[in-house]
Amino acid sequence: MMYLQEKNLKNEKNIAEHHDKKDYIFILYDRLLLWLTLSLFSIGLIMVMSTSISISQNIYHNPFFFIKREIFYFFLIFLLSFIFLRTPIIFWNENSNIILIISILLLIFVLLAGHSIHGSFRWISIGFLHIQPSEICKISSFCYISSYLSRKSNEVRNNFWGFLKPMSIITIQSILLLAEPDLGTVIVLFFTTLSLLFISGAKIGQFSIIITMSLLIVISLILLEPYRAKRVLSFWNPWKDPFGNGYQLIQSLIALGRGNFLGQGLGNSIQKLNYLPDAHSDFIFSIIGEELGYIGCFLILLIIFTIAFRAMYIGQQALKKNQIFSGFLACSIGVWFSFQTFINVGAVTGILPTKGLTLPFISYGGSSLIINAIAIFFLLRIDFEMRLRTSQAFPRGPK
């Protein structure tokens, strides 16, 4: 009788431990971050479907050309998730130099044998795929800077040359990006890198020198290229040239104005019918405003910035636990998403000049979508490893 009671107690204990383990494994991932990302992917898929039918029909005589590609990219992201979510973060830290070199080689290759769209050599065509090295450049740069800061944070704080070394790498990449040309990615790289250096504790005096030099270079680049100067002037007063340089911004503002508070309804946009260029990519936010109104725009921006703040929170927690590389990488992703969203929305609403940057997770673009997804995989993996270490530090008790 005693033997049967002991056996029953042991079985109940094993069952309880099994359920605890299942629940424990489930909470190892940041469910809020995961669901917010899936929500954005779903919204992006719906909006690309809504905005791309007209242009797909006109260019490829297939109304579902872009949406088929978008679904293919989602399938590719699903396959990549099995690789990136299972790869320890230390792997990216140890191989950040190699990844950086590969991205620089891709930037050189795209200038030599890249595919030109609208006069910019930004894409490498490999059959069905169109790879954009500038997107790869973002994540590789942030991995390298995070790795550098994890090794040389004291040098960055106390020595100007320690501060200048990562900036020199960004400068080399910027020269190659400007040759494409792609000024928008250069601005994102510089801003995010400076933000990381600021978080690492670099002195304000060092920033003033770099910021002054950067502003002088940007102003020079704008003045040297007539099309950039026209863009700046047209963003100040697009109505001065309504059928030339100001055309795209005017059509964007018309779309936002038509949307009002609640929007015209999903699929009821007029501006996407070949009035607004790049309605499915860089200017998709305008169509969101037209079809879903202020409410739709607000909710999408709220989700994006919540993801960005979540990334910053994960980075802060990692830095507190002395996981320096993971902390800086997570913070860089948060700054990158929020700043790129600000630039995209600023260009669409006429607050900033047009920069050719996508709206993260929403705009059509395979390279952008895949790299954004990889950044989310990094965040999930960083958070997973922190939770795993916490659980190992506080065991459940004797078995």
C-alpha positions in Angstrom: 0.0 0.0 0.0 2.8 2.4 0.9 4.6 1.5 -2.3 1.5 2.4 -4.4 1.1 5.7 -2.6 4.7 6.6 -3.3 4.4 5.6 -6.9 1.2 7.8 -7.4 3.0 10.7 -5.7 6.0 10.3 -8.1 3.7 10.2 -11.1 1.9 13.3 -10.1 5.2 15.1 -9.5 6.4 14.1 -13.0 3.2 15.3 -14.6 3.4 18.6 -12.7 7.0 19.1 -13.7 6.1 18.2 -17.3 3.4 20.9 -17.4 5.7 23.4 -15.7 8.3 22.8 -18.3 5.9 23.2 -21.2 4.6 26.5 -19.7 8.2 27.6 -19.0 9.4 27.0 -22.6 6.4 28.9 -23.9 7.3 32.1 -21.9 10.9 32.0 -23.0 10.0 34.2 -26.0 8.8 37.8 -25.9 5.2 37.2 -26.8 4.4 40.9 -27.0 7.2 41.6 -29.5 6.2 38.5 -31.5 2.5 39.4 -31.8 3.2 43.0 -32.6 5.5 42.0 -35.4 3.0 39.5 -36.8 0.4 42.2 -36.7 2.6 44.6 -38.7 3.4 41.8 -41.3 -0.3 41.1 -41.7 -1.1 44.8 -42.2 1.8 45.2 -44.6 0.6 42.2 -46.7 -3.0 43.6 -46.8 -1.8 47.1 -47.8 0.6 45.9 -50.4 -2.2 43.9 -51.9 -4.4 47.0 -51.9 -1.9 49.4 -53.3 -0.1 47.3 -55.9 -2.9 45.8 -58.1 -3.0 48.8 -60.5 0.7 49.2 -61.0 1.1 45.4 -61.3 -1.4 45.3 -64.0 0.1 48.2 -65.9 3.8 47.0 -65.7 3.5 43.2 -65.7 -0.1 42.6 -66.9 -0.6 40.6 -63.8 -2.6 42.3 -60.9 -1.1 40.0 -58.3 2.6 40.2 -59.4 3.7 42.1 -56.3 1.6 40.2 -53.8 2.9 36.9 -55.1 6.4 38.1 -54.5 5.4 39.4 -51.0 4.0 36.0 -50.1 7.2 34.4 -51.3 9.3 36.7 -49.1 7.1 35.7 -46.1 7.7 32.1 -46.8 11.5 32.8 -47.0 11.3 34.7 -43.7 9.6 31.7 -42.1 12.4 29.4 -43.3 15.1 31.8 -42.1 13.5 32.0 -38.6 14.5 28.3 -38.0 18.2 29.4 -38.6 18.3 32.8 -36.8 16.2 31.9 -33.8 18.4 28.8 -33.1 21.8 30.6 -33.6 23.4 32.0 -30.4 24.0 35.7 -30.4 27.7 35.1 -29.6 28.0 33.7 -33.2 27.1 37.1 -34.7 29.5 38.8 -32.2 32.4 36.6 -33.2 31.7 36.9 -37.0 30.7 40.5 -37.1 34.0 41.5 -39.0 33.3 38.8 -41.7 29.7 39.9 -42.1 30.8 43.6 -42.4 33.4 42.7 -45.1 30.8 40.7 -47.1 28.4 43.7 -47.0 31.1 46.1 -48.2 32.0 43.6 -51.0 28.3 43.6 -52.0 28.2 47.4 -52.0 31.2 47.4 -54.4 29.6 44.6 -56.6 26.3 46.4 -57.0 28.2 49.4 -58.4 29.9 47.2 -61.0 27.1 44.9 -62.0 24.0 46.1 -60.2 20.5 46.5 -61.6 19.4 50.2 -62.2 15.9 51.4 -61.2 15.1 55.1 -61.5 18.8 55.8 -62.2 20.0 54.2 -58.9 22.2 51.1 -58.9 20.9 49.5 -55.7 19.9 46.0 -56.6 21.6 42.7 -57.5 19.4 40.5 -59.5 19.7 36.7 -58.9 16.9 35.1 -60.8 13.6 35.8 -58.9 15.4 37.6 -56.1 16.5 41.2 -56.1 19.0 41.8 -53.3 19.6 45.3 -52.0 23.0 45.5 -50.4 22.2 48.8 -48.6 19.7 46.9 -46.4 22.2 44.2 -45.6 24.7 47.0 -44.8 22.4 48.3 -42.0 22.3 45.1 -40.0 26.0 44.2 -40.6 27.1 47.7 -39.5 25.1 47.6 -36.3 26.5 44.1 -35.6 30.1 45.4 -36.1 29.6 48.6 -34.0 28.0 46.6 -31.2 30.9 44.1 -31.3 33.4 47.0 -31.3 31.7 48.7 -28.4 31.6 45.5 -26.4 35.4 45.2 -26.7 36.5 48.9 -26.8 33.9 50.8 -24.7 36.6 52.3 -22.4 38.6 53.4 -25.4 35.6 55.1 -27.0 34.9 57.0 -23.7 38.5 58.2 -23.1 40.1 58.4 -26.5 39.0 60.3 -29.6 40.6 57.7 -31.9 38.5 55.0 -30.2 35.5 57.1 -31.1 36.7 57.8 -34.7 37.5 54.1 -35.6 33.8 53.0 -36.0 33.0 56.3 -37.7 35.7 55.6 -40.3 34.0 52.3 -41.2 30.7 54.0 -41.5 32.3 56.6 -43.7 33.7 54.0 -46.1 30.3 52.4 -46.4 28.7 55.8 -46.9 31.0 56.6 -49.8 29.9 53.4 -51.5 26.2 54.1 -50.7 26.4 57.6 -52.1 27.8 56.3 -55.3 24.6 54.3 -55.9 23.2 57.0 -54.8 21.4 56.3 -51.5 21.6 59.3 -49.2 18.7 58.0 -47.0 20.6 54.9 -45.8 23.7 57.0 -45.1 21.7 59.2 -42.8 20.2 56.2 -41.0 23.6 54.6 -40.5 25.2 57.8 -39.2 22.3 58.6 -36.8 22.1 55.1 -35.4 25.9 54.8 -35.0 26.1 58.2 -33.2 23.2 57.1 -30.9 25.1 53.9 -30.0 28.3 55.9 -29.3 26.2 58.2 -27.1 24.7 55.3 -25.2 28.2 53.9 -24.7 29.2 57.0 -22.9 31.3 58.9 -25.5 32.0 62.6 -24.7 29.9 65.4 -26.0 32.9 67.2 -27.5 33.5 64.2 -29.8 30.0 64.4 -31.1 30.2 68.1 -31.8 33.1 67.5 -34.2 31.5 64.6 -36.0 28.1 66.3 -36.2 29.6 69.5 -37.6 31.6 67.6 -40.2 28.5 65.5 -41.1 26.3 68.5 -41.6 28.9 70.2 -43.8 29.2 67.0 -45.9 25.4 66.6 -46.3 25.0 70.3 -47.3 27.8 69.9 -49.8 26.3 66.7 -51.3 22.9 68.5 -51.7 24.5 71.5 -53.4 26.7 69.4 -55.7 23.9 67.3 -57.1 21.2 69.4 -58.8 18.5 66.8 -58.3 19.1 66.8 -54.5 18.9 70.6 -54.4 15.6 70.5 -56.4 14.2 67.9 -53.9 15.0 70.1 -51.0 13.5 73.1 -52.6 10.4 71.2 -53.8 9.7 69.9 -50.3 9.7 73.5 -49.0 7.1 74.5 -51.6 5.8 71.6 -53.8 3.1 73.8 -55.3 5.8 75.8 -57.1 6.3 72.9 -59.5 3.2 70.8 -59.2 3.8 68.6 -62.3 7.6 68.3 -61.7 9.6 67.9 -58.5 6.6 68.7 -56.3 4.3 66.2 -58.0 4.8 63.2 -55.7 4.5 65.2 -52.5 1.4 66.9 -53.7 -0.3 63.6 -54.6 0.8 62.2 -51.2 -0.8 65.2 -49.4 -4.0 64.8 -51.4 -4.2 61.1 -50.4 -3.8 62.0 -46.7 -6.3 64.8 -47.0 -8.9 62.5 -48.5 -8.5 60.0 -45.7 -9.7 62.4 -43.0 -10.4 60.7 -39.6 -11.8 57.3 -40.5 -10.6 57.0 -44.1 -12.3 56.1 -47.4 -12.3 52.4 -46.6 -9.9 49.6 -47.4 -9.4 49.4 -51.2 -11.1 52.7 -52.0 -8.1 54.8 -52.6 -8.0 56.9 -55.8 -4.4 58.1 -55.5 -3.0 54.5 -55.9 -4.5 54.4 -59.4 -1.3 55.6 -61.0 -1.6 59.1 -59.5 0.9 58.6 -56.7 4.3 57.1 -57.7 5.7 54.4 -55.4 2.3 54.0 -53.7 3.2 50.4 -52.8 6.7 51.1 -51.5 8.1 54.4 -50.1 4.7 56.2 -50.1 2.5 53.4 -48.9 1.8 55.5 -45.7 -0.1 58.0 -47.8 -2.5 55.3 -49.1 -2.9 54.0 -45.5 -4.0 57.5 -44.6 -6.4 57.7 -47.5 -8.0 54.3 -46.9 -7.7 53.9 -43.1 -7.6 57.5 -42.1 -6.0 59.0 -39.0 -7.0 56.1 -36.9 -5.2 53.6 -39.1 -2.1 55.7 -39.3 -2.0 56.2 -35.6 -2.4 52.5 -34.8 0.4 51.5 -37.3 2.8 54.1 -35.9 1.9 53.0 -32.4 2.8 49.4 -33.2 6.1 50.3 -34.9 7.2 52.6 -32.0 6.1 50.0 -29.4 8.4 47.5 -31.2 11.2 50.1 -31.2 10.7 50.9 -27.4 10.6 47.2 -26.7 13.9 46.8 -28.5 15.4 49.6 -26.4 14.0 47.9 -23.2 15.6 44.6 -24.2 18.9 46.3 -24.9 18.7 48.1 -21.5 18.1 44.9 -19.7 21.0 43.2 -21.6 23.4 46.0 -20.7 22.4 45.8 -17.0 23.3 42.1 -17.1 26.6 42.9 -18.7 25.7 41.3 -22.1 27.3 44.3 -23.9 27.1 43.1 -27.5 23.4 42.0 -27.1 22.5 45.2 -25.4 24.0 47.5 -28.0 22.6 45.4 -30.9 19.1 45.6 -29.5 19.4 49.4 -28.9 20.6 49.9 -32.4 17.6 48.0 -33.8 15.3 50.2 -31.7 16.9 53.5 -32.9 17.0 52.2 -36.5 13.3 51.3 -36.7 12.1 54.5 -35.0 14.4 56.9 -37.0 13.6 55.2 -40.4 9.9 55.4 -39.6 10.3 59.1 -38.7 12.1 59.8 -42.0 9.6 57.9 -44.1 6.5 59.5 -42.5 8.3 62.9 -42.6 8.8 62.6 -46.3 5.3 61.5 -47.0 3.8 64.4 -45.0 6.1 67.0 -46.4 8.0 67.6 -43.1 11.3 66.2 -44.6 12.7 65.9 -48.2 12.1 62.6 -50.0 14.8 60.1 -49.0 13.7 56.8 -50.6 13.4 54.9 -47.4 10.7 52.2 -46.8 8.3 52.1 -43.9 9.5 49.2 -41.8 7.4 46.0 -42.1 4.8 47.7 -44.2 6.3 48.9 -47.5 6.8 46.5 -50.4 10.4 45.3 -50.8 12.0 41.9 -50.3 15.4 43.0 -48.9 13.9 45.5 -46.5 11.3 43.0 -45.3 13.8 40.2 -44.8 16.4 42.4 -43.0 13.7 43.8 -40.7 12.6 40.3 -39.9 16.2 39.2 -39.1 16.4 42.2 -36.7 13.3 40.9 -34.9 14.9 37.4 -34.8 17.9 39.0 -33.1 15.7 40.7 -30.5 13.8 37.5 -29.8 17.0 35.5 -29.5 18.6 38.1 -27.1 15.5 38.1 -24.9 15.4 34.3 -25.0 19.0 34.0 -23.8 18.4 36.5 -21.0 15.3 34.6 -19.8 17.2 31.3 -20.1 20.1 32.6 -17.9 17.7 34.0 -15.4 15.9 30.7 -15.1 19.2 28.9 -14.7 20.3 31.3 -12.0 17.1 30.6 -10.0 16.3 26.9 -10.3 12.9 25.6 -9.3 14.2 23.4 -6.5 15.3 19.9 -5.9 13.9 17.2 -8.1 
